[in-house]
Amino acid sequence: MGHLKEEPDFKMLEYLKGADCVFAPAHGKPWIPVPTVAKLIRQIEPKIIIPALFTNDIKPFLKEFPSKEKIDPQEKLNLKKKDIEGKEMQIICLKP
């Protein structure tokens, strides 16, 4: 989702629907607000969500996903198709 500053149009959302992995802006200004990002993520329904572009505080982003408020940041991430299958909107934080 990169450096989104406004909600993407319907055509773009349809293109992203069901994506395996989404890098989502997790801080707000100057990017789109965190609640809007959460709404878009719920529409896209990716298997893996990686918060990006945030300062040291990821809590506001995680509060938008109440069942996922406790996340341990990882040093690195290796994604393989077989590891992604069967996942449902798992949030993976990487250490800054």
Steps between C-alpha positions, in 0.01 A plus 500: 500500500809714525477873542122535457376848576137432411272201462552311175212477258277193468694367201826497697334331800366227274850449361647466852221276635638171629865608486734263683704774668436871556740763632272752669576855616454478877552853626255746349616844383629566242343171382138391528364470856547169683124427527471541123794265445332243726176532302688448173683197640169344603372553145813355339528206746871427452655195663796696641501865613832672556471841667735754345582870516439533874701664774590302811136456605305232314221484762250730319519272196463181705199644689312491170534120511402414862581130473855586393611761755799301630758452225867417548714677236715274286855561378429372149228333299517231234180445308429180313172416332461183710537704823234751394229248411231476764590829673231759565608861547807426712691813605878471493706788640861539402750667730593848375 
